Amino acid sequence: MPEVIINGPEGRLEGRYRPSKNAGAPIALILHPHPQHGGTMNNKIVYALYQAFTRRDFSVLRINFRGVGRSQGAFDNGLGELSDAASALDWLQNINKDPSGCWIGGFSFGAWIAMQVLMRRPEIAGFIAVAPPANMYDFTFLAPCPSSGLVVHGNEDKLVPEPSVAELTEKLTSQRNITIDYRVIAGADHFFHNHIGTFNKHIDDYLSKHVGGGSSS
């Protein structure tokens, strides 16, 4: 799990990268929660997503947004963070020529950024959005949503009430040729405390159905 330094829009971006040993392996980028509320690439949900793709032999990258950890710059209310994510995906694609697929995942604020990247990069074939903050940020840019994906939420989330996410997924599901697998974890809060095992099972189940491979390790 080597540390990498990426040239971002505001300077250095710190990341962790696990390359696949197989040429042409698919790639995935994972984005973390809100930088001003303790979000980093070492968040347990971000790490769980990273590991889930690793088990399927993706080349996987997670980064710290600007101003987090060793990444340079300062928080930019989403605009700069979107540029950071785009730069990270450029880097990932540059060292993985002709990948067999491209996925993106994000948790909370990171899910909002991930979905914006999804709209701008037609090569992204699938996404995982964990606790997308549908009550805090505007997701109407997903019209139409360009690809199908997984949304995971907890029904005891006090920061992002479940009905707001249910409404978002319903709007996405109504679009032609888009399938949103919406999974609600009973008893889970925004950070999935004491429910990480159940969370991992949902992620593994979805990826097993859509990209294959993996293990329960």
N, C-alpha and C positions, 0 to 999 in steps of 0.2 A: 504494500500500500504506500508507494513512494509519494513524498511531497513534491508538488510541482509549482512553479511560478509562471503565471501567464501574464502577458502584456495586455492590460486592460485599458479602458478609455481614460482612467485617471491614474494610471501607473500600475504597480504590481497587484496581481490577484493571486491569493494563496489557494491552493487546491490539494486534493488527494486524488490520485489516479491509479486505477487498477487496470492494466492492459490485458486483453485477452491474448492467449498464445496462438490463436487461430487467425490466419489472414481472412479478411472479409467478415469478421465477427460484427454483430450489431453493436451500436453505441448507445449510451444513456447518460443524461445530465440530470443531477439532483440538486434542488435548490432549497435553502434553509428558511426558517421563520424570520419574523421581523427583527432587523438588526438592533433596534432601540429597545427591544424587550428581551434581550438575552439570546436571540437566535444566532446560531453558528452552524457551520458544516458538521460539527460534532454532536449536534442534537440527536437524541436516540432514535427519533422517527426518521430523520434524514439518513442516519447510519443504517437503520433497518432496510430502507429502500435501496441504499447502495449495496448492501449485502445480498438482497434478493436478486438484483440484476447480476451481481458477481457470480452467484450460484448458477446462473444460466449462461455464463461465459461471455457476457457482454464486456466491452471495454467501457468502464464506468468512471465518471468524473463528478466530484462534488467540490464546490468552491465556497469561500467566504466572500460575501459581497463587500464592496468598498467600505472601508472604515471598520471592518471586523477582523479580529486577529491580526495577521500580518498583511492584510490587503490594504492598499493605500486609498486615500480619498475620504470622503465623508458621506453620510447618509443623504440620499437625494429623493426621498419620497416616492420611489418606484421608477422614475425615469432613468436615473443613472444605473439602478440595479438591473433594469431591463437591458441596458447596454452592456453591463457586466456579463449577464447571462448569454447574450448574443456573442460576445467575444470568447467566452468559454466554449460555446458550441463550435465556433469557428476553429478554435485551437484543437478541439477534439476531432473534428472532421479533417483537419489538416494532417494529423498524425495517424489517422485511420482512413486510408484511401478506400473508396468503394465499399463501405460497410453494408451488410445485408439488411440493416434496419436501423432506425433512429427513434429513440423514445425520450420522453422528458417526465420528470416527477418533481413534485414540490409539496411542502408542508406549510399550511397557513399562508402567510405573506408570500412564501416561496411558491405556493400553488397559484396565487394570483399572477406572479411574474411568469411562471411556467406556461400558463394558459395564453399569456400575451406573446410569448415566444412561439408557441404552437401556431398562433394566427399568422405569424410572419415567416415561418419556415415550413414550406409544403412538404419537405422531406421527412418531417416527423410523423411517424406512423401510429403512435399511440401515446397515451399519457396516464399518469396516476396523480390525482389531486387529493391530498389529505387535508381535511378540515379547511376547505377553501372559504375565506372570510367574506361570504356573500352578503353579509349585513353591513360590512365596513367599506367595501370597494365595489366599483362598478364593473360588472362582468358582461355588460350588454355588447361589448365588442365581439363576443362569440356568436356572431350572426352573419353567416352560418358558422357553426363549429366545424373545423376542417377534418377532424378524425374522432374515432370512438375512443373510449377510455374508461377508467375506473375512478370512482369517487368514494372515499371512505370518510365516515364521520361518526362521532359519538353522540348518543341521544341525551347525554348529561352535560353537553358542552355549554357552559355559561357564557363564554366569550363570543361564540358564533352559534346562536340557537339553531337547532336542527331544522326547523321549518324553513328557514331562509335558504339552506342548502338544498332541501327537498324541492323548493320552488325553482332554484337554478337548474337542478338536474332534470326536472320535468320539462323546462323550456328547451334544454339541449336535446333531450330524448325525442321531442316532437319534431325535430329537424330530419329531413330526408336522409336516409342511409347512415344515420348516426345512432350508435347503441351506447348508452351510458349504463354501466353496471354500478348501481348505487348500493353500497353496503353500510348499514348502520349498526354500530357495535353497542349493544345494550349496556348501560352503566358506565360507559367511557366518557371522560371529560375531554377537554380540548387537547390535552397532552397524552391521553390514553394511559394515564397512571393505572397500574395494576391490570392493564389489558393489552400489554405489548405482545403477549403470546397469541391472543386472538387476532390482533392486528396482523402479525406476521403470517398467520394461516390464511387470512383473506388475500394478502398480497401474493403469497405463493400460489394459492389456488387460481387467482386470476392470471398470473403470468404463465402458469403451467398450461392453461387453456389456450392462451394466445401466442405464446412464443415457445412453449415446450421446455423440456429440460428441468434442471433444478433438483434439489433434494430438501429434506426436512432439517438439514444441519444448520 
